[in-house]
Amino acid sequence: MHMTHTERFVVFQVQNEWLVTYGDRTRMSYLTREEAETSAFNAADALASQGHAVSVLIMPDGPDASGQHLMILSGRSTQAQPN
């Protein structure tokens, strides 16, 4: 069995800003949730197009947010075939 490492992006709110983290290495700040989500999905798509396994975890916001309502989107692109 071959285990594949999944590259994970996490989108979450801290006070008045939205953050996107990638592993333990990158933290990007955005004013809106939509901007943060777009950034995370674009970066994840770029990695997936290179054959990496990726996931985007979006932490819910608002008073009804709890750990039971996490949204995880993941995917893996197919490997490019040689010409």
KETORDO-562306 format. One record per residue: z, y, x of N, C-alpha, C, CB in turn; residue in one letter. Coordinates in steps of 0.02 Angstrom, whole numbers, padded with zeros to 5 digits, always signed. Glycine has a CB too. Layout:
# residues N
ZYXZYXZYXZYXA ...
# end
This chain:
# residues 83
+00000-00059+00042+00000+00000+00000+00000+00062+00045+00061+00000-00048M -00046+00108+00032-00051+00170+00072-00021+00227+00033-00125+00185+00089H +00031+00258+00062+00063+00315+00030+00029+00379+00052+00139+00317+00046M +00013+00422+00006-00019+00485+00021+00030+00542+00009-00083+00495-00022T +00034+00587+00056+00077+00646+00049+00044+00694+00000+00089+00681+00118H +00083+00719-00047+00058+00767-00096+00079+00838-00075+00083+00751-00167T +00030+00882-00070+00044+00952-00056+00068+00984-00121-00020+00989-00027E +00126+01016-00120+00155+01043-00182+00162+01119-00179+00223+01011-00195R +00138+01151-00232+00147+01222-00242+00197+01230-00298+00079+01259-00258F +00246+01276-00290+00295+01288-00342+00292+01362-00362+00367+01268-00318V +00287+01374-00427+00286+01442-00454+00351+01453-00492+00223+01454-00502V +00387+01507-00475+00451+01520-00508+00467+01594-00506+00507+01479-00476F +00511+01615-00551+00530+01686-00556+00598+01697-00525+00531+01708-00630Q +00603+01751-00486+00667+01774-00459+00671+01848-00475+00672+01762-00381V +00719+01865-00518+00727+01933-00544+00661+01958-00573+00752+01980-00487Q +00631+02011-00545+00570+02040-00574+00507+02020-00538+00576+02114-00574N +00508+01969-00498+00448+01948-00464+00437+01873-00471+00451+01967-00390E +00374+01854-00465+00355+01783-00467+00337+01761-00397+00296+01771-00516W +00364+01704-00377+00352+01678-00310+00313+01614-00313+00419+01667-00274L +00272+01603-00262+00237+01540-00253+00257+01514-00185+00159+01549-00259V +00283+01453-00183+00299+01423-00119+00252+01364-00108+00373+01401-00116T +00238+01352-00045+00197+01295-00024+00236+01259+00030+00125+01319+00002Y +00262+01201+00013+00306+01166+00059+00364+01211+00077+00267+01146+00123G +00385+01210+00138+00438+01255+00160+00410+01312+00202+00490+01216+00202D +00344+01319+00202+00313+01365+00249+00293+01432+00219+00253+01333+00276R +00270+01435+00159+00239+01496+00133+00274+01519+00070+00165+01486+00120T +00286+01584+00066+00312+01614+00005+00272+01676-00009+00389+01630+00010R +00240+01678-00067+00200+01736-00087+00231+01765-00150+00125+01716-00099M +00231+01832-00155+00263+01866-00211+00210+01900-00255+00313+01918-00185S +00219+01896-00321+00173+01926-00369+00212+01961-00424+00127+01872-00400Y +00181+02010-00455+00214+02048-00508+00215+02010-00574+00179+02114-00518L +00164+01967-00587+00160+01932-00650+00155+01856-00640+00100+01956-00691T +00175+01820-00691+00169+01747-00689+00096+01727-00684+00201+01717-00752R +00052+01762-00719-00019+01744-00719-00048+01749-00649-00057+01790-00767E -00030+01803-00612-00055+01811-00543-00030+01755-00499-00032+01879-00515E +00034+01737-00506+00063+01684-00466+00030+01617-00481+00138+01679-00478A +00020+01602-00546-00013+01539-00565-00084+01536-00539-00012+01531-00641E -00121+01591-00545-00191+01592-00521-00193+01579-00446-00223+01660-00537T -00148+01611-00409-00146+01600-00337-00131+01528-00320-00093+01646-00305S -00081+01499-00353-00062+01430-00340-00119+01381-00357+00001+01411-00380A -00151+01391-00414-00205+01346-00434-00266+01353-00388-00226+01360-00506F -00282+01414-00366-00338+01423-00320-00324+01389-00253-00352+01498-00310N -00264+01397-00227-00246+01366-00164-00245+01290-00171-00178+01391-00139A -00219+01265-00226-00217+01192-00237-00288+01165-00244-00176+01176-00300A -00331+01201-00279-00400+01179-00287-00436+01176-00220-00437+01226-00334D -00422+01225-00176-00453+01225-00110-00432+01164-00069-00435+01290-00072A -00368+01146-00073-00345+01086-00037-00373+01023-00068-00268+01084-00037L -00375+01021-00135-00401+00961-00169-00475+00950-00152-00393+00968-00246A -00512+01005-00144-00583+00998-00128-00593+00970-00058-00619+01065-00134S -00541+00972-00017-00543+00943+00050-00515+00871+00050-00504+00987+00099Q -00499+00845-00009-00476+00777-00014-00401+00767-00013-00505+00738+00040G -00362+00822-00014-00290+00818-00014-00264+00805-00084-00258+00882+00014H -00209+00768-00089-00174+00760-00153-00131+00823-00162-00130+00694-00155A -00135+00854-00220-00098+00917-00231-00063+00916-00298-00146+00977-00227V -00011+00957-00304+00022+00967-00369+00044+01039-00373+00082+00918-00379S +00047+01065-00433+00072+01132-00447+00129+01124-00496+00016+01180-00474V +00188+01146-00477+00247+01142-00519+00263+01213-00543+00308+01111-00482L +00263+01223-00608+00277+01289-00637+00345+01286-00671+00221+01311-00686I +00392+01324-00644+00459+01326-00672+00457+01372-00733+00512+01350-00620M +00484+01351-00789+00482+01392-00850+00526+01454-00842+00505+01351-00911P +00511+01505-00880+00550+01566-00879+00579+01577-00948+00508+01626-00857D +00625+01624-00953+00652+01642-01018+00717+01605-01033+00602+01628-01072G +00749+01624-01088+00815+01598-01106+00814+01524-01126+00845+01638-01162P +00756+01498-01146+00753+01428-01167+00733+01382-01110+00704+01421-01223D +00727+01408-01050+00704+01368-00993+00759+01319-00973+00686+01414-00932A +00738+01258-00961+00783+01207-00936+00742+01158-00895+00821+01170-00993S +00775+01117-00856+00741+01069-00813+00701+01018-00852+00791+01034-00770G +00710+01013-00917+00675+00964-00957+00605+00988-00977+00715+00947-01018Q +00588+01051-00962+00525+01079-00984+00480+01100-00925+00536+01138-01029H +00483+01063-00871+00441+01079-00814+00370+01057-00827+00468+01046-00751L +00322+01095-00803+00252+01076-00808+00228+01058-00739+00209+01133-00840M +00202+00997-00732+00174+00976-00668+00102+00958-00679+00214+00916-00638I +00058+00991-00643-00013+00977-00644-00031+00950-00576-00056+01040-00664L -00064+00895-00574-00082+00869-00508-00153+00842-00511-00033+00814-00486S -00182+00833-00452-00249+00807-00449-00268+00790-00379-00298+00856-00478G -00323+00755-00373-00350+00738-00308-00425+00733-00316-00319+00671-00281R -00460+00768-00273-00532+00766-00277-00559+00703-00245-00564+00829-00244S -00619+00685-00263-00650+00627-00232-00673+00645-00162-00709+00602-00274T -00675+00596-00119-00699+00606-00051-00773+00618-00051-00681+00545-00007Q -00796+00664-00009-00867+00678-00003-00903+00618+00028-00879+00742+00039A -00960+00601+00002-00998+00545+00027-01046+00570+00082-01038+00511-00029Q -01054+00532+00136-01100+00554+00188-01172+00554+00162-01095+00509+00249P -01213+00598+00188-01283+00604+00167-01324+00547+00193-01314+00669+00189N 
# end
